[in-house]
């Protein structure tokens, strides 16, 4: 029988996906020449309930098949396995007896587990490499750890002057944005970034930074913004004066170009791409009453004014970026402080959050060949069944 190296089963609720997964698992067991093929199957799901359901389905099916008379509830599954494997009912019965006996004597090797438990198994095998104590505890309640870290940060208000200053700034910003008045809630939302693997690299770059570092960055950004604003205003004012000196303000189409420059010169800084087409020749540059002399002047100076407006747009874009960065300095500093408390709590309690597992494992094995993982686990899997709530996958292969 031909076996595919990778198969995906996409099924909705109640469509028989558990039946299909159990059938595929059992087919691997029955087609193996040995009675312990389950030791080389890694079946991963996301909940303990799903694990128990899958284990029960496999064991109950094997027990039912081992009888001379198979219960009606298992007839469809037995018939499907018989057809798809080509094995006789007698062979399936005898194999079932031997496999059940083998599983009972080696139940710990019956590799159906949650992703969290499997990751924990992996990380315990790396405990020495990661400088983790062999008796460290694992907590699934990451939310409580994060909330405890947030509460510790808030409790230092009034004691730590710099922290208090940042928290006050943060609170004012949230009030201005009409966000939740509960600063604890807002800080917890920020703290959740610590558990997201996608943000791990950025969060790690904050490690070792102090409030003074963030203060310096904020001050530097403030100075850079002021310099940019002055430069933009100067460019706008210079171009506006050129237009005013030649008395052609009303000669531009609907005065759009000089009106934009007046806004810039007054400090109302924004990006305007619309006026570009009234200078580059895409649209008419002049008003209906413009004289021939004024048209000539506008044509002669259009490219220069266009270059100045394009430069204004570019610099205003840079200013927006600096402003957005400056706005996030306070949240980043608080995230860094929460992260320090979060790590400190885990260290003091000899605890490791389940949310940190993937990051730790990834950092340790990313430059290692695949066999390195098996060497650490002391096991070899030939078949992989990855089961999720939305897409149920069965992958078979050797690594």
C-alpha positions as CSV (number, residue, x, y, z in Angstrom):
1,X,0.0,0.0,0.0
2,X,1.4,3.4,-1.0
3,X,1.9,5.8,1.9
4,X,2.0,9.6,1.5
5,X,4.7,11.5,3.4
6,X,2.3,14.3,4.2
7,X,-1.5,14.3,4.4
8,X,-3.9,17.0,5.6
9,X,-7.5,16.2,6.8
10,X,-9.6,19.4,6.9
11,X,-12.9,18.6,8.6
12,X,-15.7,20.5,10.3
13,X,-17.1,19.7,13.8
14,X,-19.1,16.4,13.8
15,X,-17.8,15.3,10.4
16,X,-15.9,12.2,11.7
17,X,-12.4,13.6,12.1
18,X,-11.7,11.6,15.3
19,X,-12.8,8.5,13.4
20,X,-10.4,9.3,10.6
21,X,-7.5,10.1,12.9
22,X,-8.0,6.9,14.9
23,X,-8.1,4.9,11.7
24,X,-4.9,6.4,10.5
25,X,-3.2,5.8,13.8
26,X,-4.4,2.2,13.9
27,X,-3.3,1.5,10.3
28,X,0.3,2.4,11.3
29,X,0.1,0.0,14.2
30,X,-1.3,-2.9,12.1
31,X,1.0,-2.5,9.2
32,X,4.1,-2.5,11.3
33,X,5.9,-5.8,11.7
34,X,6.4,-5.1,15.4
35,X,3.9,-4.7,18.2
36,X,5.4,-1.5,19.6
37,X,5.0,0.8,16.6
38,X,3.2,3.3,18.9
39,X,6.5,4.1,20.4
40,X,7.5,5.7,17.1
41,X,4.3,7.7,16.7
42,X,4.2,11.2,18.1
43,X,0.6,12.5,18.2
44,X,0.2,16.1,19.3
45,X,-3.0,18.0,20.2
46,X,-3.8,21.1,22.2
47,X,-6.0,20.0,25.1
48,X,-6.0,17.3,27.8
49,X,-9.6,16.4,26.8
50,X,-8.5,15.8,23.2
51,X,-5.6,13.6,24.4
52,X,-7.9,11.5,26.6
53,X,-10.4,11.2,23.8
54,X,-7.8,10.0,21.3
55,X,-6.2,7.5,23.8
56,X,-9.5,6.1,24.7
57,X,-10.5,5.7,21.1
58,X,-7.3,3.9,20.2
59,X,-7.4,1.5,23.2
60,X,-11.1,0.8,23.1
61,X,-10.8,0.0,19.3
62,X,-7.9,-2.4,19.9
63,X,-9.8,-4.1,22.7
64,X,-12.9,-4.4,20.6
65,X,-10.9,-5.8,17.6
66,X,-9.2,-8.4,19.8
67,X,-12.6,-10.1,20.6
68,X,-14.0,-12.9,18.5
69,X,-17.2,-10.9,18.1
70,X,-16.7,-7.2,17.5
71,X,-19.2,-4.7,18.9
72,X,-21.4,-2.9,16.4
73,X,-20.0,0.5,17.5
74,X,-16.6,-0.6,16.1
75,X,-17.7,-2.4,12.9
76,X,-17.3,0.6,10.6
77,X,-13.8,1.3,11.8
78,X,-12.8,-2.4,11.6
79,X,-14.2,-2.6,8.0
80,X,-12.4,0.5,6.9
81,X,-9.0,-0.7,8.3
82,X,-9.6,-4.1,6.7
83,X,-10.2,-2.6,3.3
84,X,-7.4,0.0,3.4
85,X,-4.7,-2.3,4.8
86,X,-5.7,-5.5,3.0
87,X,-5.2,-7.4,6.3
88,X,-7.6,-10.2,7.2
89,X,-10.0,-9.8,10.2
90,X,-8.1,-12.7,11.9
91,X,-4.8,-10.9,11.5
92,X,-6.2,-7.6,12.8
93,X,-7.6,-9.5,15.8
94,X,-4.3,-11.2,16.6
95,X,-2.3,-8.0,16.2
96,X,-4.8,-6.1,18.4
97,X,-4.3,-8.5,21.3
98,X,-0.5,-8.2,21.0
99,X,-0.5,-4.4,20.7
100,X,-2.8,-3.9,23.6
101,X,-0.6,-6.1,25.8
102,X,2.5,-4.2,24.7
103,X,0.9,-0.8,25.4
104,X,-0.3,-1.8,28.9
105,X,3.3,-2.8,29.8
106,X,4.8,0.4,28.3
107,X,2.0,2.9,28.8
108,X,4.5,5.8,29.3
109,X,5.6,5.3,25.7
110,X,2.1,5.7,24.3
111,X,3.0,9.1,22.7
112,X,-0.2,11.0,22.6
113,X,0.1,14.3,24.5
114,X,-0.6,18.0,24.4
115,X,1.9,20.3,22.7
116,X,2.7,21.8,26.1
117,X,3.6,18.5,27.7
118,X,5.7,17.5,24.8
119,X,7.6,20.8,24.9
120,X,8.1,20.4,28.6
121,X,9.6,16.9,27.9
122,X,11.9,18.5,25.4
123,X,13.0,21.3,27.6
124,X,13.7,19.0,30.6
125,X,16.1,17.1,28.3
126,X,17.8,20.5,27.8
127,X,17.8,21.6,31.4
128,X,21.5,21.3,31.9
129,X,22.3,23.0,28.6
130,X,20.0,25.9,29.5
131,X,21.4,26.2,33.1
132,X,17.9,25.3,34.5
133,X,17.6,23.6,37.9
134,X,16.6,20.0,37.4
135,X,13.7,20.5,39.8
136,X,12.2,23.6,38.2
137,X,8.4,23.8,38.1
138,X,6.2,24.6,35.2
139,X,3.2,26.9,35.4
140,X,0.5,27.0,32.7
141,X,-1.0,30.1,34.3
142,X,1.1,32.7,32.5
143,X,-1.6,35.3,33.1
144,X,-1.2,35.2,36.8
145,X,2.6,35.6,36.5
146,X,2.2,38.6,34.2
147,X,-0.4,40.2,36.5
148,X,1.8,39.7,39.5
149,X,4.7,41.4,37.6
150,X,2.4,44.3,36.7
151,X,1.2,44.7,40.3
152,X,4.8,44.8,41.5
153,X,5.6,47.6,39.1
154,X,2.6,49.6,40.1
155,X,3.4,49.1,43.8
156,X,6.6,51.0,43.4
157,X,4.8,54.2,42.5
158,X,6.1,56.9,44.9
159,X,9.2,54.9,45.8
160,X,11.0,54.9,42.4
161,X,11.0,58.5,41.1
162,X,11.8,57.6,37.4
163,X,9.3,54.8,37.3
164,X,6.7,57.0,38.8
165,X,7.4,59.6,36.2
166,X,6.9,57.1,33.3
167,X,3.7,55.7,34.9
168,X,2.3,59.2,35.2
169,X,3.1,59.9,31.6
170,X,1.6,56.6,30.5
171,X,-1.6,57.3,32.5
172,X,-2.0,60.8,31.0
173,X,-1.6,59.4,27.5
174,X,-4.2,56.8,28.0
175,X,-6.6,59.4,29.5
176,X,-6.0,61.6,26.5
177,X,-6.8,58.7,24.2
178,X,-10.0,57.9,26.1
179,X,-8.6,54.5,26.9
180,X,-9.4,52.5,30.1
181,X,-8.7,54.5,33.2
182,X,-7.4,51.3,34.9
183,X,-3.7,51.6,34.4
184,X,-3.3,48.0,35.6
185,X,-5.4,46.7,32.7
186,X,-3.5,48.8,30.2
187,X,-0.1,47.6,31.5
188,X,-1.3,44.0,31.4
189,X,-2.1,44.4,27.7
190,X,1.4,45.6,27.1
191,X,2.9,42.8,29.2
192,X,1.2,40.2,27.0
193,X,3.8,41.1,24.3
194,X,6.3,39.2,26.5
195,X,4.5,35.9,25.8
196,X,4.3,36.4,22.0
197,X,7.1,34.6,20.2
198,X,6.9,37.0,17.2
199,X,8.1,39.8,19.5
200,X,10.8,37.9,21.3
201,X,13.7,39.3,19.3
202,X,12.6,42.9,19.9
203,X,11.9,42.3,23.6
204,X,15.3,40.7,24.1
205,X,16.9,43.9,22.6
206,X,15.5,45.9,25.5
207,X,17.3,43.6,28.0
208,X,19.8,45.6,30.1
209,X,18.3,48.9,29.3
210,X,17.6,51.4,32.1
211,X,15.1,54.2,32.5
212,X,18.0,56.6,31.8
213,X,18.5,55.0,28.4
214,X,14.9,55.6,27.6
215,X,15.0,59.1,28.9
216,X,18.1,59.8,26.7
217,X,16.3,58.4,23.6
218,X,13.2,60.4,24.3
219,X,15.3,63.6,24.7
220,X,17.2,62.9,21.5
221,X,14.0,62.4,19.6
222,X,12.6,65.6,21.0
223,X,15.6,67.5,19.7
224,X,15.6,65.8,16.3
225,X,11.9,66.5,15.9
226,X,12.4,70.2,16.7
227,X,15.3,70.4,14.2
228,X,13.1,68.7,11.5
229,X,10.2,71.0,12.2
230,X,12.4,74.1,11.8
231,X,13.9,72.8,8.6
232,X,10.4,72.0,7.1
233,X,9.1,75.5,8.1
234,X,12.2,77.1,6.6
235,X,11.8,75.3,3.3
236,X,8.1,76.2,3.1
237,X,8.8,79.9,4.0
238,X,11.6,80.2,1.4
239,X,9.3,78.9,-1.4
240,X,6.4,81.0,-0.2
241,X,8.5,84.2,-0.2
242,X,9.7,83.5,-3.7
243,X,6.1,83.3,-4.9
244,X,5.0,86.4,-2.9
245,X,8.0,88.5,-4.2
246,X,6.8,87.9,-7.8
247,X,3.1,88.5,-7.0
248,X,1.9,85.2,-8.5
249,X,0.0,83.7,-5.5
250,X,-3.4,84.0,-7.3
251,X,-1.9,82.9,-10.6
252,X,-1.5,79.2,-9.5
253,X,-4.5,77.0,-10.1
254,X,-7.0,77.7,-7.3
255,X,-3.9,78.9,-5.3
256,X,-3.5,75.3,-4.1
257,X,0.4,75.4,-4.1
258,X,0.8,78.7,-2.3
259,X,-1.9,77.8,0.2
260,X,-0.1,74.6,1.1
261,X,3.2,76.5,1.5
262,X,1.4,79.0,3.8
263,X,0.2,76.2,6.1
264,X,3.8,74.8,6.2
265,X,5.3,78.2,6.9
266,X,2.8,78.7,9.8
267,X,3.8,75.4,11.4
268,X,0.8,73.4,10.3
269,X,2.9,70.5,9.1
270,X,1.4,67.8,6.9
271,X,2.0,65.8,3.8
272,X,0.2,66.9,0.6
273,X,0.6,64.8,-2.6
274,X,-2.3,66.4,-4.4
275,X,-0.5,69.7,-5.2
276,X,2.3,67.7,-6.9
277,X,0.2,67.2,-10.1
278,X,-0.3,71.0,-10.4
279,X,3.4,71.4,-10.7
280,X,4.7,68.4,-12.6
281,X,2.5,69.2,-15.6
282,X,0.0,66.5,-15.1
283,X,-2.7,69.1,-14.4
284,X,-3.0,72.8,-15.3
285,X,-0.6,75.0,-13.2
286,X,-2.5,78.2,-13.7
287,X,-5.8,79.9,-12.9
288,X,-8.1,81.0,-15.8
289,X,-7.1,84.7,-15.4
290,X,-3.4,84.1,-15.3
291,X,-1.4,86.4,-17.6
292,X,1.1,85.2,-20.1
293,X,4.0,86.6,-18.1
294,X,2.9,84.9,-14.9
295,X,2.5,81.6,-16.8
296,X,6.0,81.9,-18.0
297,X,7.3,82.6,-14.5
298,X,5.4,79.6,-13.0
299,X,6.7,77.3,-15.8
300,X,10.2,78.4,-15.2
301,X,10.0,77.9,-11.4
302,X,7.6,74.9,-11.2
303,X,10.4,72.2,-11.0
304,X,12.2,74.1,-8.2
305,X,9.0,74.6,-6.2
306,X,8.0,70.9,-6.9
307,X,11.4,69.7,-5.5
308,X,10.9,71.8,-2.4
309,X,7.4,70.4,-1.8
310,X,8.6,66.8,-2.4
311,X,11.3,67.4,0.2
312,X,8.7,68.8,2.6
313,X,6.6,65.7,2.2
314,X,9.7,63.5,2.8
315,X,10.7,65.3,5.9
316,X,7.1,65.4,7.3
317,X,7.0,61.6,6.8
318,X,10.2,61.3,8.8
319,X,8.7,63.6,11.5
320,X,5.6,61.3,11.7
321,X,7.9,58.4,12.2
322,X,9.8,60.1,15.0
323,X,6.5,61.1,16.7
324,X,5.3,57.5,16.6
325,X,8.5,56.3,18.0
326,X,8.5,58.9,20.7
327,X,4.9,58.0,21.6
328,X,6.0,54.4,22.3
329,X,9.1,55.2,24.4
330,X,7.1,55.2,27.6
331,X,5.3,51.9,26.9
332,X,8.6,50.3,25.9
333,X,10.3,51.4,29.1
334,X,7.4,50.0,31.2
335,X,7.4,46.8,29.1
336,X,11.1,46.4,29.9
337,X,10.5,47.0,33.6
338,X,7.6,44.5,33.7
339,X,9.8,41.9,31.9
340,X,12.5,42.3,34.6
341,X,9.9,41.7,37.4
342,X,8.4,38.8,35.3
343,X,11.8,37.1,35.1
344,X,12.6,37.8,38.8
345,X,9.3,36.2,39.9
346,X,10.0,33.0,37.9
347,X,13.6,32.9,39.3
348,X,12.5,33.3,42.9
349,X,9.7,30.7,42.6
350,X,11.9,28.3,40.6
351,X,9.2,28.4,38.0
352,X,9.1,28.5,34.2
353,X,6.1,29.8,32.3
354,X,4.8,27.5,29.6
355,X,4.7,30.6,27.3
356,X,8.5,30.8,27.4
357,X,9.1,27.2,26.3
358,X,9.0,27.7,22.5
359,X,11.3,30.7,22.7
360,X,13.8,28.8,24.9
361,X,13.8,25.7,22.7
362,X,14.0,27.7,19.5
363,X,17.0,29.6,20.7
364,X,18.8,26.4,21.7
365,X,18.2,24.2,18.6
366,X,17.9,26.7,15.8
367,X,21.5,26.1,14.7
368,X,21.5,22.4,15.4
369,X,20.6,19.5,13.0
370,X,17.3,17.7,13.5
371,X,19.0,14.5,15.0
372,X,20.2,16.6,17.8
373,X,16.7,16.8,19.2
374,X,16.3,13.0,19.1
375,X,19.6,12.6,20.7
376,X,18.4,14.7,23.6
377,X,15.0,13.0,23.8
378,X,16.6,9.5,23.5
379,X,13.8,8.6,21.1
380,X,13.1,8.2,17.4
381,X,9.8,9.0,15.8
382,X,8.8,7.9,12.4
383,X,5.3,9.2,12.3
384,X,3.8,12.5,13.3
385,X,0.1,13.3,13.9
386,X,-0.5,17.0,14.5
387,X,-4.1,17.7,15.5
388,X,-5.6,21.1,15.9
389,X,-9.2,22.4,16.4
390,X,-9.6,23.8,12.9
391,X,-7.2,21.7,10.8
392,X,-6.4,18.1,11.7
393,X,-3.2,16.9,10.1
394,X,-1.6,13.5,9.9
395,X,2.1,13.6,8.9
396,X,4.1,10.5,8.4
397,X,7.8,10.4,7.7
398,X,11.3,9.7,9.1
399,X,13.6,12.4,10.4
